[in-house]
Amino acid sequence: MDYYDRLLGGMVASLLLGFAAGQHAAVDVYYGLFGGALVATLFLWDAVVRNPPAPATDPRHAAAAVVWHSGLVIYLVTLL
């Protein structure tokens, strides 16, 4: 397994754990998924900012970060 494969696995696992936490009676599904998405964002940050697979000057680098965080913010706004 490559470094980025493990990061992708961590993202999937955190989203699944967030969903599993949302199945508990005390936690709403949306909040569980949001928590999992926050943890997945940490993995994404590590892959895109700390150890990018492409040079930092590549415009796709910034576009991937903007799209991910925009989606996360939109999801947060729909929760509230």
mmCIF file of the N, C-alpha and C atoms, coordinates in Angstrom:
data_MODEL
# 
_entry.id   MODEL 
# 
loop_
_atom_site.group_PDB 
_atom_site.id 
_atom_site.type_symbol 
_atom_site.label_atom_id 
_atom_site.label_alt_id 
_atom_site.label_comp_id 
_atom_site.label_asym_id 
_atom_site.label_entity_id 
_atom_site.label_seq_id 
_atom_site.pdbx_PDB_ins_code 
_atom_site.Cartn_x 
_atom_site.Cartn_y 
_atom_site.Cartn_z 
_atom_site.occupancy 
_atom_site.B_iso_or_equiv 
_atom_site.pdbx_formal_charge 
_atom_site.auth_seq_id 
_atom_site.auth_comp_id 
_atom_site.auth_asym_id 
_atom_site.auth_atom_id 
_atom_site.pdbx_PDB_model_num 
ATOM 1   N N  . MET A 1 1  ? 0.843   -1.191 0.000   1.00 0.00 ? 1  MET A N  1 
ATOM 2   C CA . MET A 1 1  ? 0.000   0.000  0.000   1.00 0.00 ? 1  MET A CA 1 
ATOM 3   C C  . MET A 1 1  ? 0.879   1.243  0.000   1.00 0.00 ? 1  MET A C  1 
ATOM 4   N N  . ASP A 1 2  ? 0.468   2.186  -0.798  1.00 0.00 ? 2  ASP A N  1 
ATOM 5   C CA . ASP A 1 2  ? 1.156   3.461  -0.880  1.00 0.00 ? 2  ASP A CA 1 
ATOM 6   C C  . ASP A 1 2  ? 0.670   4.380  0.248   1.00 0.00 ? 2  ASP A C  1 
ATOM 7   N N  . TYR A 1 3  ? 1.417   5.434  0.498   1.00 0.00 ? 3  TYR A N  1 
ATOM 8   C CA . TYR A 1 3  ? 1.065   6.400  1.532   1.00 0.00 ? 3  TYR A CA 1 
ATOM 9   C C  . TYR A 1 3  ? -0.325  6.987  1.285   1.00 0.00 ? 3  TYR A C  1 
ATOM 10  N N  . TYR A 1 4  ? -0.601  7.337  0.036   1.00 0.00 ? 4  TYR A N  1 
ATOM 11  C CA . TYR A 1 4  ? -1.881  7.964  -0.289  1.00 0.00 ? 4  TYR A CA 1 
ATOM 12  C C  . TYR A 1 4  ? -3.033  6.958  -0.242  1.00 0.00 ? 4  TYR A C  1 
ATOM 13  N N  . ASP A 1 5  ? -2.748  5.710  -0.476  1.00 0.00 ? 5  ASP A N  1 
ATOM 14  C CA . ASP A 1 5  ? -3.782  4.680  -0.312  1.00 0.00 ? 5  ASP A CA 1 
ATOM 15  C C  . ASP A 1 5  ? -4.213  4.590  1.146   1.00 0.00 ? 5  ASP A C  1 
ATOM 16  N N  . ARG A 1 6  ? -3.258  4.673  2.050   1.00 0.00 ? 6  ARG A N  1 
ATOM 17  C CA . ARG A 1 6  ? -3.594  4.642  3.484   1.00 0.00 ? 6  ARG A CA 1 
ATOM 18  C C  . ARG A 1 6  ? -4.396  5.881  3.882   1.00 0.00 ? 6  ARG A C  1 
ATOM 19  N N  . LEU A 1 7  ? -4.042  7.032  3.308   1.00 0.00 ? 7  LEU A N  1 
ATOM 20  C CA . LEU A 1 7  ? -4.814  8.239  3.604   1.00 0.00 ? 7  LEU A CA 1 
ATOM 21  C C  . LEU A 1 7  ? -6.246  8.120  3.099   1.00 0.00 ? 7  LEU A C  1 
ATOM 22  N N  . LEU A 1 8  ? -6.419  7.588  1.897   1.00 0.00 ? 8  LEU A N  1 
ATOM 23  C CA . LEU A 1 8  ? -7.779  7.380  1.379   1.00 0.00 ? 8  LEU A CA 1 
ATOM 24  C C  . LEU A 1 8  ? -8.547  6.390  2.240   1.00 0.00 ? 8  LEU A C  1 
ATOM 25  N N  . GLY A 1 9  ? -7.871  5.347  2.689   1.00 0.00 ? 9  GLY A N  1 
ATOM 26  C CA . GLY A 1 9  ? -8.509  4.392  3.597   1.00 0.00 ? 9  GLY A CA 1 
ATOM 27  C C  . GLY A 1 9  ? -8.917  5.050  4.904   1.00 0.00 ? 9  GLY A C  1 
ATOM 28  N N  . GLY A 1 10 ? -8.078  5.954  5.401   1.00 0.00 ? 10 GLY A N  1 
ATOM 29  C CA . GLY A 1 10 ? -8.419  6.692  6.620   1.00 0.00 ? 10 GLY A CA 1 
ATOM 30  C C  . GLY A 1 10 ? -9.624  7.581  6.432   1.00 0.00 ? 10 GLY A C  1 
ATOM 31  N N  . MET A 1 11 ? -9.733  8.192  5.244   1.00 0.00 ? 11 MET A N  1 
ATOM 32  C CA . MET A 1 11 ? -10.901 9.027  4.961   1.00 0.00 ? 11 MET A CA 1 
ATOM 33  C C  . MET A 1 11 ? -12.175 8.196  4.938   1.00 0.00 ? 11 MET A C  1 
ATOM 34  N N  . VAL A 1 12 ? -12.116 7.074  4.257   1.00 0.00 ? 12 VAL A N  1 
ATOM 35  C CA . VAL A 1 12 ? -13.296 6.197  4.183   1.00 0.00 ? 12 VAL A CA 1 
ATOM 36  C C  . VAL A 1 12 ? -13.661 5.683  5.569   1.00 0.00 ? 12 VAL A C  1 
ATOM 37  N N  . ALA A 1 13 ? -12.651 5.264  6.330   1.00 0.00 ? 13 ALA A N  1 
ATOM 38  C CA . ALA A 1 13 ? -12.912 4.739  7.669   1.00 0.00 ? 13 ALA A CA 1 
ATOM 39  C C  . ALA A 1 13 ? -13.523 5.802  8.574   1.00 0.00 ? 13 ALA A C  1 
ATOM 40  N N  . SER A 1 14 ? -13.036 7.039  8.481   1.00 0.00 ? 14 SER A N  1 
ATOM 41  C CA . SER A 1 14 ? -13.590 8.084  9.350   1.00 0.00 ? 14 SER A CA 1 
ATOM 42  C C  . SER A 1 14 ? -15.036 8.402  8.982   1.00 0.00 ? 14 SER A C  1 
ATOM 43  N N  . LEU A 1 15 ? -15.353 8.383  7.690   1.00 0.00 ? 15 LEU A N  1 
ATOM 44  C CA . LEU A 1 15 ? -16.747 8.616  7.295   1.00 0.00 ? 15 LEU A CA 1 
ATOM 45  C C  . LEU A 1 15 ? -17.649 7.466  7.743   1.00 0.00 ? 15 LEU A C  1 
ATOM 46  N N  . LEU A 1 16 ? -17.147 6.243  7.633   1.00 0.00 ? 16 LEU A N  1 
ATOM 47  C CA . LEU A 1 16 ? -17.933 5.086  8.101   1.00 0.00 ? 16 LEU A CA 1 
ATOM 48  C C  . LEU A 1 16 ? -18.116 5.110  9.614   1.00 0.00 ? 16 LEU A C  1 
ATOM 49  N N  . LEU A 1 17 ? -17.067 5.494  10.340  1.00 0.00 ? 17 LEU A N  1 
ATOM 50  C CA . LEU A 1 17 ? -17.199 5.597  11.796  1.00 0.00 ? 17 LEU A CA 1 
ATOM 51  C C  . LEU A 1 17 ? -18.168 6.715  12.180  1.00 0.00 ? 17 LEU A C  1 
ATOM 52  N N  . GLY A 1 18 ? -18.147 7.815  11.418  1.00 0.00 ? 18 GLY A N  1 
ATOM 53  C CA . GLY A 1 18 ? -19.106 8.889  11.668  1.00 0.00 ? 18 GLY A CA 1 
ATOM 54  C C  . GLY A 1 18 ? -20.533 8.419  11.436  1.00 0.00 ? 18 GLY A C  1 
ATOM 55  N N  . PHE A 1 19 ? -20.720 7.626  10.371  1.00 0.00 ? 19 PHE A N  1 
ATOM 56  C CA . PHE A 1 19 ? -22.048 7.073  10.111  1.00 0.00 ? 19 PHE A CA 1 
ATOM 57  C C  . PHE A 1 19 ? -22.454 6.116  11.224  1.00 0.00 ? 19 PHE A C  1 
ATOM 58  N N  . ALA A 1 20 ? -21.523 5.278  11.668  1.00 0.00 ? 20 ALA A N  1 
ATOM 59  C CA . ALA A 1 20 ? -21.816 4.330  12.749  1.00 0.00 ? 20 ALA A CA 1 
ATOM 60  C C  . ALA A 1 20 ? -22.156 5.069  14.043  1.00 0.00 ? 20 ALA A C  1 
ATOM 61  N N  . ALA A 1 21 ? -21.443 6.166  14.308  1.00 0.00 ? 21 ALA A N  1 
ATOM 62  C CA . ALA A 1 21 ? -21.758 6.958  15.501  1.00 0.00 ? 21 ALA A CA 1 
ATOM 63  C C  . ALA A 1 21 ? -23.147 7.565  15.381  1.00 0.00 ? 21 ALA A C  1 
ATOM 64  N N  . GLY A 1 22 ? -23.538 7.922  14.166  1.00 0.00 ? 22 GLY A N  1 
ATOM 65  C CA . GLY A 1 22 ? -24.868 8.489  13.947  1.00 0.00 ? 22 GLY A CA 1 
ATOM 66  C C  . GLY A 1 22 ? -25.981 7.492  14.157  1.00 0.00 ? 22 GLY A C  1 
ATOM 67  N N  . GLN A 1 23 ? -25.662 6.215  14.165  1.00 0.00 ? 23 GLN A N  1 
ATOM 68  C CA . GLN A 1 23 ? -26.674 5.194  14.401  1.00 0.00 ? 23 GLN A CA 1 
ATOM 69  C C  . GLN A 1 23 ? -27.018 5.064  15.889  1.00 0.00 ? 23 GLN A C  1 
ATOM 70  N N  . HIS A 1 24 ? -26.173 5.624  16.747  1.00 0.00 ? 24 HIS A N  1 
ATOM 71  C CA . HIS A 1 24 ? -26.450 5.621  18.189  1.00 0.00 ? 24 HIS A CA 1 
ATOM 72  C C  . HIS A 1 24 ? -27.606 6.575  18.461  1.00 0.00 ? 24 HIS A C  1 
ATOM 73  N N  . ALA A 1 25 ? -28.431 6.232  19.417  1.00 0.00 ? 25 ALA A N  1 
ATOM 74  C CA . ALA A 1 25 ? -29.639 7.017  19.708  1.00 0.00 ? 25 ALA A CA 1 
ATOM 75  C C  . ALA A 1 25 ? -29.318 8.443  20.168  1.00 0.00 ? 25 ALA A C  1 
ATOM 76  N N  . ALA A 1 26 ? -28.163 8.643  20.808  1.00 0.00 ? 26 ALA A N  1 
ATOM 77  C CA . ALA A 1 26 ? -27.829 9.969  21.332  1.00 0.00 ? 26 ALA A CA 1 
ATOM 78  C C  . ALA A 1 26 ? -27.244 10.900 20.281  1.00 0.00 ? 26 ALA A C  1 
ATOM 79  N N  . VAL A 1 27 ? -26.874 10.366 19.110  1.00 0.00 ? 27 VAL A N  1 
ATOM 80  C CA . VAL A 1 27 ? -26.219 11.171 18.079  1.00 0.00 ? 27 VAL A CA 1 
ATOM 81  C C  . VAL A 1 27 ? -27.065 11.139 16.809  1.00 0.00 ? 27 VAL A C  1 
ATOM 82  N N  . ASP A 1 28 ? -27.355 12.314 16.279  1.00 0.00 ? 28 ASP A N  1 
ATOM 83  C CA . ASP A 1 28 ? -28.089 12.402 15.021  1.00 0.00 ? 28 ASP A CA 1 
ATOM 84  C C  . ASP A 1 28 ? -27.173 11.954 13.881  1.00 0.00 ? 28 ASP A C  1 
ATOM 85  N N  . VAL A 1 29 ? -27.729 11.317 12.873  1.00 0.00 ? 29 VAL A N  1 
ATOM 86  C CA . VAL A 1 29 ? -26.943 10.797 11.754  1.00 0.00 ? 29 VAL A CA 1 
ATOM 87  C C  . VAL A 1 29 ? -26.151 11.912 11.084  1.00 0.00 ? 29 VAL A C  1 
ATOM 88  N N  . TYR A 1 30 ? -26.765 13.067 10.901  1.00 0.00 ? 30 TYR A N  1 
ATOM 89  C CA . TYR A 1 30 ? -26.101 14.174 10.232  1.00 0.00 ? 30 TYR A CA 1 
ATOM 90  C C  . TYR A 1 30 ? -24.885 14.651 11.028  1.00 0.00 ? 30 TYR A C  1 
ATOM 91  N N  . TYR A 1 31 ? -25.001 14.691 12.347  1.00 0.00 ? 31 TYR A N  1 
ATOM 92  C CA . TYR A 1 31 ? -23.873 15.119 13.165  1.00 0.00 ? 31 TYR A CA 1 
ATOM 93  C C  . TYR A 1 31 ? -22.767 14.068 13.176  1.00 0.00 ? 31 TYR A C  1 
ATOM 94  N N  . GLY A 1 32 ? -23.142 12.819 13.143  1.00 0.00 ? 32 GLY A N  1 
ATOM 95  C CA . GLY A 1 32 ? -22.139 11.762 13.053  1.00 0.00 ? 32 GLY A CA 1 
ATOM 96  C C  . GLY A 1 32 ? -21.366 11.844 11.748  1.00 0.00 ? 32 GLY A C  1 
ATOM 97  N N  . LEU A 1 33 ? -22.093 12.035 10.650  1.00 0.00 ? 33 LEU A N  1 
ATOM 98  C CA . LEU A 1 33 ? -21.426 12.181 9.352   1.00 0.00 ? 33 LEU A CA 1 
ATOM 99  C C  . LEU A 1 33 ? -20.572 13.435 9.303   1.00 0.00 ? 33 LEU A C  1 
ATOM 100 N N  . PHE A 1 34 ? -21.041 14.505 9.915   1.00 0.00 ? 34 PHE A N  1 
ATOM 101 C CA . PHE A 1 34 ? -20.253 15.734 9.932   1.00 0.00 ? 34 PHE A CA 1 
ATOM 102 C C  . PHE A 1 34 ? -18.956 15.533 10.716  1.00 0.00 ? 34 PHE A C  1 
ATOM 103 N N  . GLY A 1 35 ? -19.038 14.845 11.839  1.00 0.00 ? 35 GLY A N  1 
ATOM 104 C CA . GLY A 1 35 ? -17.825 14.546 12.610  1.00 0.00 ? 35 GLY A CA 1 
ATOM 105 C C  . GLY A 1 35 ? -16.856 13.690 11.808  1.00 0.00 ? 35 GLY A C  1 
ATOM 106 N N  . GLY A 1 36 ? -17.386 12.692 11.109  1.00 0.00 ? 36 GLY A N  1 
ATOM 107 C CA . GLY A 1 36 ? -16.544 11.868 10.257  1.00 0.00 ? 36 GLY A CA 1 
ATOM 108 C C  . GLY A 1 36 ? -15.918 12.676 9.133   1.00 0.00 ? 36 GLY A C  1 
ATOM 109 N N  . ALA A 1 37 ? -16.666 13.618 8.574   1.00 0.00 ? 37 ALA A N  1 
ATOM 110 C CA . ALA A 1 37 ? -16.133 14.475 7.517   1.00 0.00 ? 37 ALA A CA 1 
ATOM 111 C C  . ALA A 1 37 ? -15.037 15.392 8.045   1.00 0.00 ? 37 ALA A C  1 
ATOM 112 N N  . LEU A 1 38 ? -15.174 15.847 9.281   1.00 0.00 ? 38 LEU A N  1 
ATOM 113 C CA . LEU A 1 38 ? -14.116 16.669 9.873   1.00 0.00 ? 38 LEU A CA 1 
ATOM 114 C C  . LEU A 1 38 ? -12.827 15.875 10.024  1.00 0.00 ? 38 LEU A C  1 
ATOM 115 N N  . VAL A 1 39 ? -12.940 14.632 10.472  1.00 0.00 ? 39 VAL A N  1 
ATOM 116 C CA . VAL A 1 39 ? -11.754 13.789 10.608  1.00 0.00 ? 39 VAL A CA 1 
ATOM 117 C C  . VAL A 1 39 ? -11.176 13.477 9.225   1.00 0.00 ? 39 VAL A C  1 
ATOM 118 N N  . ALA A 1 40 ? -12.035 13.226 8.250   1.00 0.00 ? 40 ALA A N  1 
ATOM 119 C CA . ALA A 1 40 ? -11.561 12.982 6.886   1.00 0.00 ? 40 ALA A CA 1 
ATOM 120 C C  . ALA A 1 40 ? -10.847 14.212 6.342   1.00 0.00 ? 40 ALA A C  1 
ATOM 121 N N  . THR A 1 41 ? -11.269 15.400 6.759   1.00 0.00 ? 41 THR A N  1 
ATOM 122 C CA . THR A 1 41 ? -10.609 16.627 6.340   1.00 0.00 ? 41 THR A CA 1 
ATOM 123 C C  . THR A 1 41 ? -9.178  16.673 6.849   1.00 0.00 ? 41 THR A C  1 
ATOM 124 N N  . LEU A 1 42 ? -8.933  16.142 8.030   1.00 0.00 ? 42 LEU A N  1 
ATOM 125 C CA . LEU A 1 42 ? -7.560  16.087 8.540   1.00 0.00 ? 42 LEU A CA 1 
ATOM 126 C C  . LEU A 1 42 ? -6.688  15.204 7.650   1.00 0.00 ? 42 LEU A C  1 
ATOM 127 N N  . PHE A 1 43 ? -7.228  14.078 7.205   1.00 0.00 ? 43 PHE A N  1 
ATOM 128 C CA . PHE A 1 43 ? -6.486  13.218 6.284   1.00 0.00 ? 43 PHE A CA 1 
ATOM 129 C C  . PHE A 1 43 ? -6.248  13.937 4.962   1.00 0.00 ? 43 PHE A C  1 
ATOM 130 N N  . LEU A 1 44 ? -7.271  14.631 4.470   1.00 0.00 ? 44 LEU A N  1 
ATOM 131 C CA . LEU A 1 44 ? -7.133  15.363 3.224   1.00 0.00 ? 44 LEU A CA 1 
ATOM 132 C C  . LEU A 1 44 ? -6.094  16.462 3.357   1.00 0.00 ? 44 LEU A C  1 
ATOM 133 N N  . TRP A 1 45 ? -6.108  17.159 4.470   1.00 0.00 ? 45 TRP A N  1 
ATOM 134 C CA . TRP A 1 45 ? -5.130  18.216 4.707   1.00 0.00 ? 45 TRP A CA 1 
ATOM 135 C C  . TRP A 1 45 ? -3.712  17.647 4.682   1.00 0.00 ? 45 TRP A C  1 
ATOM 136 N N  . ASP A 1 46 ? -3.538  16.495 5.285   1.00 0.00 ? 46 ASP A N  1 
ATOM 137 C CA . ASP A 1 46 ? -2.220  15.863 5.280   1.00 0.00 ? 46 ASP A CA 1 
ATOM 138 C C  . ASP A 1 46 ? -1.789  15.519 3.859   1.00 0.00 ? 46 ASP A C  1 
ATOM 139 N N  . ALA A 1 47 ? -2.723  15.038 3.049   1.00 0.00 ? 47 ALA A N  1 
ATOM 140 C CA . ALA A 1 47 ? -2.387  14.631 1.687   1.00 0.00 ? 47 ALA A CA 1 
ATOM 141 C C  . ALA A 1 47 ? -2.179  15.826 0.754   1.00 0.00 ? 47 ALA A C  1 
ATOM 142 N N  . VAL A 1 48 ? -2.930  16.889 0.949   1.00 0.00 ? 48 VAL A N  1 
ATOM 143 C CA . VAL A 1 48 ? -2.885  17.999 0.009   1.00 0.00 ? 48 VAL A CA 1 
ATOM 144 C C  . VAL A 1 48 ? -1.913  19.092 0.440   1.00 0.00 ? 48 VAL A C  1 
ATOM 145 N N  . VAL A 1 49 ? -1.820  19.364 1.733   1.00 0.00 ? 49 VAL A N  1 
ATOM 146 C CA . VAL A 1 49 ? -1.006  20.486 2.203   1.00 0.00 ? 49 VAL A CA 1 
ATOM 147 C C  . VAL A 1 49 ? 0.365   20.025 2.686   1.00 0.00 ? 49 VAL A C  1 
ATOM 148 N N  . ARG A 1 50 ? 0.404   19.043 3.557   1.00 0.00 ? 50 ARG A N  1 
ATOM 149 C CA . ARG A 1 50 ? 1.690   18.630 4.132   1.00 0.00 ? 50 ARG A CA 1 
ATOM 150 C C  . ARG A 1 50 ? 2.543   17.819 3.166   1.00 0.00 ? 50 ARG A C  1 
ATOM 151 N N  . ASN A 1 51 ? 1.956   16.858 2.475   1.00 0.00 ? 51 ASN A N  1 
ATOM 152 C CA . ASN A 1 51 ? 2.696   15.981 1.564   1.00 0.00 ? 51 ASN A CA 1 
ATOM 153 C C  . ASN A 1 51 ? 1.972   15.870 0.226   1.00 0.00 ? 51 ASN A C  1 
ATOM 154 N N  . PRO A 1 52 ? 1.938   16.944 -0.544  1.00 0.00 ? 52 PRO A N  1 
ATOM 155 C CA . PRO A 1 52 ? 1.177   16.893 -1.796  1.00 0.00 ? 52 PRO A CA 1 
ATOM 156 C C  . PRO A 1 52 ? 1.829   15.975 -2.828  1.00 0.00 ? 52 PRO A C  1 
ATOM 157 N N  . PRO A 1 53 ? 1.008   15.229 -3.574  1.00 0.00 ? 53 PRO A N  1 
ATOM 158 C CA . PRO A 1 53 ? 1.566   14.365 -4.614  1.00 0.00 ? 53 PRO A CA 1 
ATOM 159 C C  . PRO A 1 53 ? 1.995   15.161 -5.842  1.00 0.00 ? 53 PRO A C  1 
ATOM 160 N N  . ALA A 1 54 ? 1.474   16.370 -5.993  1.00 0.00 ? 54 ALA A N  1 
ATOM 161 C CA . ALA A 1 54 ? 1.817   17.230 -7.111  1.00 0.00 ? 54 ALA A CA 1 
ATOM 162 C C  . ALA A 1 54 ? 2.505   18.478 -6.560  1.00 0.00 ? 54 ALA A C  1 
ATOM 163 N N  . PRO A 1 55 ? 3.251   19.172 -7.385  1.00 0.00 ? 55 PRO A N  1 
ATOM 164 C CA . PRO A 1 55 ? 3.877   20.416 -6.914  1.00 0.00 ? 55 PRO A CA 1 
ATOM 165 C C  . PRO A 1 55 ? 2.829   21.405 -6.403  1.00 0.00 ? 55 PRO A C  1 
ATOM 166 N N  . ALA A 1 56 ? 3.198   22.174 -5.408  1.00 0.00 ? 56 ALA A N  1 
ATOM 167 C CA . ALA A 1 56 ? 2.261   23.127 -4.804  1.00 0.00 ? 56 ALA A CA 1 
ATOM 168 C C  . ALA A 1 56 ? 1.817   24.197 -5.792  1.00 0.00 ? 56 ALA A C  1 
ATOM 169 N N  . THR A 1 57 ? 2.552   24.393 -6.870  1.00 0.00 ? 57 THR A N  1 
ATOM 170 C CA . THR A 1 57 ? 2.172   25.405 -7.851  1.00 0.00 ? 57 THR A CA 1 
ATOM 171 C C  . THR A 1 57 ? 1.114   24.897 -8.825  1.00 0.00 ? 57 THR A C  1 
ATOM 172 N N  . ASP A 1 58 ? 0.795   23.616 -8.747  1.00 0.00 ? 58 ASP A N  1 
ATOM 173 C CA . ASP A 1 58 ? -0.217  23.043 -9.637  1.00 0.00 ? 58 ASP A CA 1 
ATOM 174 C C  . ASP A 1 58 ? -1.593  23.578 -9.243  1.00 0.00 ? 58 ASP A C  1 
ATOM 175 N N  . PRO A 1 59 ? -2.352  24.184 -10.173 1.00 0.00 ? 59 PRO A N  1 
ATOM 176 C CA . PRO A 1 59 ? -3.667  24.745 -9.829  1.00 0.00 ? 59 PRO A CA 1 
ATOM 177 C C  . PRO A 1 59 ? -4.663  23.690 -9.343  1.00 0.00 ? 59 PRO A C  1 
ATOM 178 N N  . ARG A 1 60 ? -4.479  22.435 -9.738  1.00 0.00 ? 60 ARG A N  1 
ATOM 179 C CA . ARG A 1 60 ? -5.391  21.385 -9.278  1.00 0.00 ? 60 ARG A CA 1 
ATOM 180 C C  . ARG A 1 60 ? -5.249  21.157 -7.779  1.00 0.00 ? 60 ARG A C  1 
ATOM 181 N N  . HIS A 1 61 ? -4.095  21.470 -7.242  1.00 0.00 ? 61 HIS A N  1 
ATOM 182 C CA . HIS A 1 61 ? -3.831  21.346 -5.801  1.00 0.00 ? 61 HIS A CA 1 
ATOM 183 C C  . HIS A 1 61 ? -4.781  22.240 -5.014  1.00 0.00 ? 61 HIS A C  1 
ATOM 184 N N  . ALA A 1 62 ? -4.840  23.502 -5.400  1.00 0.00 ? 62 ALA A N  1 
ATOM 185 C CA . ALA A 1 62 ? -5.733  24.447 -4.720  1.00 0.00 ? 62 ALA A CA 1 
ATOM 186 C C  . ALA A 1 62 ? -7.195  24.134 -5.013  1.00 0.00 ? 62 ALA A C  1 
ATOM 187 N N  . ALA A 1 63 ? -7.500  23.722 -6.232  1.00 0.00 ? 63 ALA A N  1 
ATOM 188 C CA . ALA A 1 63 ? -8.885  23.436 -6.594  1.00 0.00 ? 63 ALA A CA 1 
ATOM 189 C C  . ALA A 1 63 ? -9.448  22.280 -5.771  1.00 0.00 ? 63 ALA A C  1 
ATOM 190 N N  . ALA A 1 64 ? -8.647  21.243 -5.543  1.00 0.00 ? 64 ALA A N  1 
ATOM 191 C CA . ALA A 1 64 ? -9.113  20.104 -4.741  1.00 0.00 ? 64 ALA A CA 1 
ATOM 192 C C  . ALA A 1 64 ? -9.428  20.536 -3.316  1.00 0.00 ? 64 ALA A C  1 
ATOM 193 N N  . ALA A 1 65 ? -8.580  21.360 -2.734  1.00 0.00 ? 65 ALA A N  1 
ATOM 194 C CA . ALA A 1 65 ? -8.819  21.835 -1.364  1.00 0.00 ? 65 ALA A CA 1 
ATOM 195 C C  . ALA A 1 65 ? -10.050 22.722 -1.295  1.00 0.00 ? 65 ALA A C  1 
ATOM 196 N N  . VAL A 1 66 ? -10.227 23.591 -2.271  1.00 0.00 ? 66 VAL A N  1 
ATOM 197 C CA . VAL A 1 66 ? -11.382 24.497 -2.280  1.00 0.00 ? 66 VAL A CA 1 
ATOM 198 C C  . VAL A 1 66 ? -12.679 23.713 -2.428  1.00 0.00 ? 66 VAL A C  1 
ATOM 199 N N  . VAL A 1 67 ? -12.706 22.740 -3.331  1.00 0.00 ? 67 VAL A N  1 
ATOM 200 C CA . VAL A 1 67 ? -13.924 21.955 -3.554  1.00 0.00 ? 67 VAL A CA 1 
ATOM 201 C C  . VAL A 1 67 ? -14.289 21.169 -2.304  1.00 0.00 ? 67 VAL A C  1 
ATOM 202 N N  . TRP A 1 68 ? -13.307 20.504 -1.684  1.00 0.00 ? 68 TRP A N  1 
ATOM 203 C CA . TRP A 1 68 ? -13.590 19.704 -0.484  1.00 0.00 ? 68 TRP A CA 1 
ATOM 204 C C  . TRP A 1 68 ? -14.130 20.589 0.639   1.00 0.00 ? 68 TRP A C  1 
ATOM 205 N N  . HIS A 1 69 ? -13.457 21.696 0.924   1.00 0.00 ? 69 HIS A N  1 
ATOM 206 C CA . HIS A 1 69 ? -13.875 22.535 2.039   1.00 0.00 ? 69 HIS A CA 1 
ATOM 207 C C  . HIS A 1 69 ? -15.182 23.267 1.740   1.00 0.00 ? 69 HIS A C  1 
ATOM 208 N N  . SER A 1 70 ? -15.422 23.599 0.502   1.00 0.00 ? 70 SER A N  1 
ATOM 209 C CA . SER A 1 70 ? -16.707 24.208 0.145   1.00 0.00 ? 70 SER A CA 1 
ATOM 210 C C  . SER A 1 70 ? -17.846 23.228 0.393   1.00 0.00 ? 70 SER A C  1 
ATOM 211 N N  . GLY A 1 71 ? -17.648 21.991 -0.002  1.00 0.00 ? 71 GLY A N  1 
ATOM 212 C CA . GLY A 1 71 ? -18.665 20.974 0.259   1.00 0.00 ? 71 GLY A CA 1 
ATOM 213 C C  . GLY A 1 71 ? -18.913 20.780 1.734   1.00 0.00 ? 71 GLY A C  1 
ATOM 214 N N  . LEU A 1 72 ? -17.851 20.807 2.522   1.00 0.00 ? 72 LEU A N  1 
ATOM 215 C CA . LEU A 1 72 ? -17.986 20.632 3.968   1.00 0.00 ? 72 LEU A CA 1 
ATOM 216 C C  . LEU A 1 72 ? -18.735 21.807 4.599   1.00 0.00 ? 72 LEU A C  1 
ATOM 217 N N  . VAL A 1 73 ? -18.443 23.010 4.145   1.00 0.00 ? 73 VAL A N  1 
ATOM 218 C CA . VAL A 1 73 ? -19.133 24.198 4.676   1.00 0.00 ? 73 VAL A CA 1 
ATOM 219 C C  . VAL A 1 73 ? -20.605 24.187 4.269   1.00 0.00 ? 73 VAL A C  1 
ATOM 220 N N  . ILE A 1 74 ? -20.889 23.809 3.033   1.00 0.00 ? 74 ILE A N  1 
ATOM 221 C CA . ILE A 1 74 ? -22.292 23.728 2.579   1.00 0.00 ? 74 ILE A CA 1 
ATOM 222 C C  . ILE A 1 74 ? -23.044 22.709 3.412   1.00 0.00 ? 74 ILE A C  1 
ATOM 223 N N  . TYR A 1 75 ? -22.409 21.579 3.689   1.00 0.00 ? 75 TYR A N  1 
ATOM 224 C CA . TYR A 1 75 ? -23.044 20.543 4.512   1.00 0.00 ? 75 TYR A CA 1 
ATOM 225 C C  . TYR A 1 75 ? -23.316 21.058 5.912   1.00 0.00 ? 75 TYR A C  1 
ATOM 226 N N  . LEU A 1 76 ? -22.365 21.791 6.485   1.00 0.00 ? 76 LEU A N  1 
ATOM 227 C CA . LEU A 1 76 ? -22.555 22.358 7.826   1.00 0.00 ? 76 LEU A CA 1 
ATOM 228 C C  . LEU A 1 76 ? -23.717 23.350 7.820   1.00 0.00 ? 76 LEU A C  1 
ATOM 229 N N  . VAL A 1 77 ? -23.799 24.181 6.807   1.00 0.00 ? 77 VAL A N  1 
ATOM 230 C CA . VAL A 1 77 ? -24.879 25.164 6.740   1.00 0.00 ? 77 VAL A CA 1 
ATOM 231 C C  . VAL A 1 77 ? -26.235 24.479 6.621   1.00 0.00 ? 77 VAL A C  1 
ATOM 232 N N  . THR A 1 78 ? -26.312 23.380 5.868   1.00 0.00 ? 78 THR A N  1 
ATOM 233 C CA . THR A 1 78 ? -27.596 22.687 5.745   1.00 0.00 ? 78 THR A CA 1 
ATOM 234 C C  . THR A 1 78 ? -27.991 22.003 7.041   1.00 0.00 ? 78 THR A C  1 
ATOM 235 N N  . LEU A 1 79 ? -27.009 21.651 7.878   1.00 0.00 ? 79 LEU A N  1 
ATOM 236 C CA . LEU A 1 79 ? -27.335 21.053 9.176   1.00 0.00 ? 79 LEU A CA 1 
ATOM 237 C C  . LEU A 1 79 ? -27.967 22.068 10.116  1.00 0.00 ? 79 LEU A C  1 
ATOM 238 N N  . LEU A 1 80 ? -27.470 23.276 10.060  1.00 0.00 ? 80 LEU A N  1 
ATOM 239 C CA . LEU A 1 80 ? -27.965 24.295 10.987  1.00 0.00 ? 80 LEU A CA 1 
ATOM 240 C C  . LEU A 1 80 ? -29.166 24.940 10.391  1.00 0.00 ? 80 LEU A C  1 
# 
